[in-house]
Amino acid sequence: MPSLNVPQAQFLQMGHKFKAFVAGFGSGKTWVGCSALSKHFMEWPGVNAGYFAPTYPQIRDIFYPTMDEVAYDWGLKTKINQANHEVHIYSGRQYRGTVICRSMEKPQTIVGFKIGHALVDELDVLTAIKAQQAWRKIIARMRYNIPGLRNGVDVTTTPEGFKFVYQQFLKQVRDKPALGEMYGLVQASTFDNELNLPPDYIPSLMESYPEQLIRAYLNGQFVNLASGTIYTAYDRKLNSCFDTVQPGEPLFIGMDFNVGKMAAITHVKRDGLPRAADELIDGFDTPDMIRRIKERYWRHNGKDFEKTCEIRVYPDASGGSRKSVNASETDIAILRQAGFSVIAPSANPPVKDRINAMNAVFCNAQGERRYLVNPFTCPTYADGLEQQVWAPNGEPDKKAGIDHANDAGGYFIHHDYPIIKPMTHVPVTFTF
């Protein structure tokens, strides 16, 4: 009988066409992937499979010995042909099929064969672009036409930040829940495989890595590994809530102006504390955002919108001097004409003051988390808070395009929940 821990067994039982096993070091990723290959050959003899790794040395040093050991665990045996990069699988003397092995270093070379099952190992070690290219080449190889065969792809990888596997298996499924029938994800920790590791393995990791890397390489979590994140006090779990907009209650909307990329974060207050309950993303211009806000929160009587709740907008102060694309009025004036209360300072707060105010309400020195975000109704905002980093010039990074929602939420927070700096009285004496 095959030897599997709980997450590994869960992974093998999944019926998704595409499934990912994301886990820390020493968690048995390649082992479970090879178990899935063995299971494939037991169920579909004669249907070849594929193994794809970042480099050929990894195929030689990791896959060949692991596949040999796992096959034995399943009552199979292997015959390795290193010259052709193939592993032939047998049950006794009966040939069950071949694993065709290829490196993903040059995705354009993944051509000229067909397979009915694939194992893609350490996909996130590649750059996001190369991983996407390799993924497309691999799924193009899945060409067996046999009734009942799903032509499935398994991915086993250590999380390397918010790269391809996060985008493909978590974010896009969250954005389009219907894809959940096709994509499945298991996240596992090194602790799940502790019985199969040397006694000092986990303690040595704990001693060698900082907290951020421990979360990725020991706990199998998706975290930002590129550089220091801006909103360090935000935690997707600890700062989460299920608050939504209720009929008639006042709304507090932070808004960022960017033509074609306008963003608004809608807040409610519970016991006086802020809750991010909704988001409006990628608005074209101010009139477009006004229309979307009214459609979502006010009632239309067939002719016009009826004001059913008080809406306060906390906009980017630059909107006071920018022209709307369709009118001579400023963006802030247009918001007022729409019937919204507009709370706009004469200038935007210093960027670091706004960020400090955000971090203070996410978690203060007493461990109080006063600002919560609904990650289901505000997915873009939650992602941005988790992922935005500092640029080399010491300013928030804008290149990733995830800053607009963060800025929008920050305008509201800085105004209604600023950091109050205590006044210090310094006595002045004069000496004559």
C-alpha positions in Angstrom: 0.0 0.0 0.0 1.3 3.5 -0.8 2.6 5.6 2.1 0.9 9.0 2.3 0.3 11.6 4.9 -3.1 13.4 5.2 -2.7 16.3 2.7 -1.1 13.9 0.2 -4.0 11.5 0.4 -6.4 14.4 0.1 -4.6 15.5 -3.1 -4.8 12.1 -4.7 -8.6 11.9 -4.1 -9.3 15.2 -5.9 -11.2 14.9 -9.1 -10.2 18.2 -10.7 -8.6 18.3 -14.1 -5.9 20.7 -12.9 -4.8 20.4 -9.3 -1.9 21.9 -7.3 0.0 20.7 -4.2 1.6 23.8 -2.7 3.8 23.0 0.3 6.9 23.8 2.2 10.4 22.2 2.0 10.4 18.5 2.9 6.6 18.1 2.7 6.7 15.3 0.1 5.7 17.3 -3.0 7.6 15.2 -5.5 6.5 12.1 -3.6 2.8 12.8 -4.0 3.3 13.8 -7.6 5.0 10.5 -8.3 2.2 8.7 -6.4 -0.3 10.4 -8.8 1.7 9.1 -11.7 1.7 5.6 -10.3 -2.0 5.8 -9.7 -2.4 6.9 -13.4 -0.5 3.9 -14.7 -2.5 1.6 -12.5 -5.8 3.0 -13.9 -4.7 3.7 -17.5 -2.1 1.3 -18.8 -0.6 2.2 -22.1 -1.4 5.9 -21.7 1.9 7.8 -21.4 2.5 10.6 -18.9 4.9 13.5 -18.7 7.1 15.0 -16.0 8.3 18.6 -16.3 10.9 20.3 -14.1 12.8 23.6 -14.2 16.1 21.8 -15.3 17.3 18.5 -16.5 19.7 18.0 -13.5 16.6 18.2 -11.3 15.0 15.4 -13.4 18.1 13.3 -12.9 18.8 14.0 -9.3 15.3 14.3 -7.8 12.7 12.7 -10.1 14.4 9.5 -11.2 15.2 8.2 -7.7 11.9 9.4 -6.2 9.8 7.8 -9.0 11.7 4.6 -8.5 11.0 4.6 -4.8 7.4 5.5 -5.1 6.7 3.0 -7.9 8.0 0.3 -5.6 5.7 1.5 -2.9 2.8 1.0 -5.4 3.9 -2.5 -6.4 5.5 -1.2 -9.7 9.0 -0.9 -10.9 10.9 1.5 -13.2 13.4 1.3 -16.0 15.1 4.6 -16.6 16.4 5.6 -20.0 18.5 8.8 -19.3 19.5 9.3 -22.9 15.9 9.7 -24.0 14.8 11.3 -20.7 12.2 8.6 -20.2 11.0 6.4 -17.3 9.3 3.1 -18.3 6.8 1.7 -15.8 6.2 -2.0 -15.3 3.9 -4.2 -13.2 5.9 -7.4 -12.9 6.8 -8.0 -16.6 3.8 -6.1 -17.9 4.5 -2.7 -19.4 2.2 0.0 -18.1 3.5 3.1 -19.9 6.2 5.7 -20.1 6.9 9.0 -18.3 8.3 11.5 -20.8 10.6 14.0 -19.0 11.3 17.5 -20.2 12.9 20.6 -18.8 10.9 23.8 -18.7 14.0 25.9 -19.1 13.1 26.4 -22.8 9.3 26.0 -23.1 9.4 26.1 -26.9 11.1 22.6 -26.9 8.1 20.9 -25.2 6.7 19.6 -28.5 6.3 16.4 -30.6 4.5 14.0 -28.2 1.2 13.4 -26.5 0.4 12.4 -22.9 -2.7 11.7 -20.8 -1.4 12.9 -17.4 1.3 15.4 -16.4 3.3 16.3 -13.3 4.8 19.8 -13.3 7.3 20.1 -10.5 8.5 23.4 -8.8 6.6 25.5 -11.4 6.9 28.7 -9.4 10.7 28.6 -9.5 10.3 29.9 -13.0 9.5 33.5 -13.8 5.8 34.1 -14.2 6.1 34.6 -17.9 8.1 31.5 -18.5 5.8 29.5 -16.2 2.8 30.6 -18.3 4.6 29.7 -21.5 5.5 26.2 -20.2 2.0 25.7 -18.9 0.5 26.4 -22.3 2.9 24.0 -24.0 2.2 21.3 -21.5 -1.6 21.4 -21.8 -1.2 21.3 -25.5 0.4 17.9 -25.1 -2.7 16.5 -23.4 -4.2 14.9 -26.5 -5.3 11.3 -25.6 -8.9 10.8 -26.7 -10.1 7.9 -24.5 -13.5 7.8 -22.9 -13.3 8.6 -19.2 -9.7 9.9 -19.3 -9.5 13.5 -18.1 -6.0 14.4 -19.4 -5.2 16.0 -16.1 -2.2 18.1 -14.9 -0.7 18.0 -11.4 1.4 20.8 -10.1 3.7 20.4 -7.1 5.6 23.5 -5.9 7.0 25.5 -3.1 5.2 28.9 -2.9 7.5 31.5 -4.3 5.4 34.6 -3.8 2.3 35.6 -5.7 3.4 34.1 -9.0 1.9 31.8 -11.6 0.4 29.1 -9.3 -1.2 31.7 -7.0 -2.7 33.5 -10.0 -3.9 30.3 -11.8 -5.1 28.2 -8.9 -6.2 30.7 -6.3 -6.8 34.2 -7.6 -8.6 33.3 -10.9 -10.8 30.7 -9.1 -11.7 33.3 -6.5 -12.5 35.8 -9.2 -14.5 33.2 -11.3 -15.9 30.6 -8.8 -17.1 28.4 -11.7 -13.5 27.5 -12.4 -13.4 25.8 -9.0 -14.8 22.7 -10.8 -11.7 22.5 -12.9 -8.9 23.8 -10.6 -8.2 22.3 -7.2 -5.6 23.3 -4.6 -4.1 21.7 -1.5 -1.7 23.7 0.7 0.4 21.6 3.1 3.0 22.3 5.8 6.4 20.7 6.4 4.9 19.6 9.8 2.4 17.4 7.9 5.4 15.2 6.8 7.4 15.5 10.0 7.4 11.7 10.7 9.4 11.2 7.4 12.0 13.8 8.2 15.2 13.8 10.3 14.6 15.1 13.8 16.6 18.2 13.3 15.2 19.2 9.9 12.4 21.5 11.0 14.4 23.1 13.8 17.2 23.9 11.4 14.8 25.6 9.1 13.3 27.6 12.0 16.8 28.8 13.0 17.9 29.6 9.4 15.0 31.5 7.9 13.2 34.8 8.9 9.4 34.7 9.6 8.4 35.6 6.0 10.4 32.7 4.5 9.1 30.4 7.2 5.6 31.1 6.2 6.4 30.2 2.7 9.0 27.4 3.0 7.7 25.7 6.1 4.0 26.5 6.2 3.4 26.5 2.4 1.7 29.9 2.4 1.7 32.5 -0.4 3.6 35.5 0.9 5.5 38.3 -0.7 9.1 37.3 -1.1 10.3 40.1 -3.4 10.8 42.9 -0.8 9.3 44.4 2.3 5.5 44.8 2.1 4.0 48.2 2.8 1.0 47.2 4.9 3.0 45.1 7.4 0.2 45.1 10.0 -2.4 43.7 7.6 -3.1 40.0 7.9 -5.6 38.5 5.5 -7.0 36.2 8.2 -6.7 38.3 11.3 -8.1 41.4 9.5 -10.9 39.7 7.8 -14.7 40.1 8.3 -17.9 39.3 6.6 -19.5 42.7 6.8 -21.5 43.8 3.8 -23.5 47.0 2.9 -26.9 47.0 4.6 -29.9 48.9 3.2 -30.1 52.5 4.3 -26.8 52.7 6.3 -24.3 55.5 5.6 -21.4 54.6 3.3 -17.9 56.0 3.4 -16.2 55.6 0.1 -12.5 56.3 -0.5 -11.8 57.1 -4.1 -8.6 57.2 -6.2 -8.5 59.1 -9.5 -6.7 57.4 -12.4 -8.3 57.6 -15.9 -9.2 54.0 -16.9 -8.1 52.7 -13.5 -10.3 54.5 -11.0 -10.9 52.7 -7.7 -13.3 53.1 -4.9 -13.4 51.2 -1.6 -16.8 51.3 0.2 -16.7 51.2 4.0 -19.3 50.8 6.7 -18.8 51.5 10.4 -19.6 49.0 13.1 -19.5 50.3 16.6 -17.6 53.3 15.1 -14.9 51.1 13.6 -14.2 50.8 9.8 -15.1 47.8 7.7 -14.2 47.6 4.0 -17.4 46.0 2.7 -17.3 46.5 -1.1 -15.1 47.7 -4.0 -15.6 49.3 -7.4 -12.5 48.8 -9.6 -11.3 49.9 -13.0 -13.7 52.8 -13.5 -13.1 54.7 -16.7 -13.6 58.3 -15.3 -15.5 60.2 -12.6 -19.0 60.1 -14.4 -18.6 56.4 -14.8 -17.8 55.9 -11.1 -20.8 58.0 -10.1 -23.1 55.9 -12.3 -21.7 52.6 -10.8 -22.1 53.9 -7.3 -25.7 55.0 -7.8 -26.6 51.8 -9.5 -25.2 49.7 -6.7 -26.4 51.7 -3.6 -29.4 53.8 -4.7 -32.7 52.9 -6.1 -33.8 53.8 -9.7 -37.5 54.7 -10.1 -37.6 54.4 -13.8 -36.5 58.0 -14.5 -33.9 58.8 -12.0 -32.0 57.6 -9.0 -33.5 58.0 -5.5 -31.2 58.6 -2.6 -31.7 55.7 -0.3 -28.6 56.2 1.9 -26.1 58.8 2.7 -22.9 58.5 0.7 -19.7 60.3 1.8 -16.8 60.2 -0.7 -13.2 60.7 0.4 -11.4 61.4 -2.9 -7.9 61.9 -4.1 -7.3 65.6 -3.5 -5.8 65.9 -6.9 -9.3 65.6 -8.3 -9.8 69.2 -7.3 -7.6 70.4 -10.1 -8.0 67.7 -12.7 -10.6 68.0 -15.5 -13.2 65.3 -16.1 -13.1 64.0 -19.6 -16.6 65.1 -20.4 -17.0 68.3 -18.5 -15.3 71.5 -17.5 -16.0 71.0 -13.8 -13.4 69.4 -11.5 -13.9 65.8 -10.5 -14.6 66.7 -6.9 -17.3 69.3 -8.1 -18.9 66.5 -10.2 -19.1 64.3 -7.2 -20.9 67.0 -5.2 -23.3 67.6 -8.0 -24.1 63.9 -8.0 -25.6 64.3 -4.5 -22.7 62.9 -2.6 -21.1 64.5 0.5 -17.5 65.1 -0.4 -14.8 65.2 2.3 -11.7 66.4 0.5 -8.6 68.2 2.0 -6.9 70.9 0.0 -4.0 68.5 -0.6 -3.3 64.8 -0.2 -1.7 63.7 3.1 2.0 62.7 2.9 2.2 59.2 1.6 3.9 57.7 4.7 1.4 59.4 7.0 -1.4 57.7 5.1 0.4 54.3 5.2 1.2 54.7 8.9 -2.5 55.5 9.7 -3.5 52.3 7.7 -1.0 50.1 9.6 -2.1 51.6 12.9 -5.8 50.6 12.5 -4.8 47.2 11.0 -3.0 46.4 14.2 -1.7 48.8 16.9 1.0 48.3 19.5 -1.6 46.7 21.9 -2.5 44.1 19.3 -5.9 45.7 18.5 -7.2 45.1 15.0 -9.7 47.9 14.4 -9.8 47.9 10.6 -11.2 44.8 9.0 -11.6 43.9 5.3 -14.1 41.5 3.7 -11.8 39.6 1.3 -14.7 38.1 -0.6 -16.4 41.4 -1.5 -13.1 43.3 -1.7 -10.7 40.8 -3.4 -8.7 43.4 -5.3 -8.2 45.5 -2.2 -7.2 42.5 -0.1 -4.7 41.4 -2.7 -3.2 44.8 -2.9 -2.8 45.2 0.8 -1.1 41.9 1.0 1.2 42.3 -2.0 2.2 46.0 -2.5 5.9 46.6 -1.7 8.3 49.5 -1.4 10.2 50.5 -4.6 13.9 51.0 -4.5 13.5 54.8 -4.3 11.7 54.4 -0.9 8.2 55.1 -2.3 5.3 52.6 -2.7 5.8 50.5 -5.8 3.4 51.5 -8.6 4.6 49.2 -11.4 2.6 46.2 -10.4 -0.7 48.1 -10.8 -2.1 47.1 -7.4 -1.8 50.5 -5.7 -5.1 52.1 -6.8 -7.4 50.3 -4.4 -4.9 50.8 -1.5 -4.7 54.5 -2.1 -8.5 54.8 -2.3 -9.0 53.0 1.1 -6.2 55.1 2.6 -7.8 58.5 1.8 -10.8 57.5 4.0 -8.7 56.0 6.8 -6.3 58.9 7.0 -9.2 61.4 7.3 -11.4 59.5 9.8 -8.8 57.5 11.7 -5.6 59.5 11.6 -2.7 59.0 13.9 -3.0 61.8 16.5 0.5 63.0 17.5 0.5 64.1 21.1 1.4 67.7 21.7 4.5 68.3 23.9 4.8 71.5 25.9 8.3 72.6 26.1 8.8 75.4 28.6 10.8 78.3 27.2 12.9 80.5 29.5 14.9 83.5 28.7 18.2 84.4 30.2 19.3 88.0 30.2 
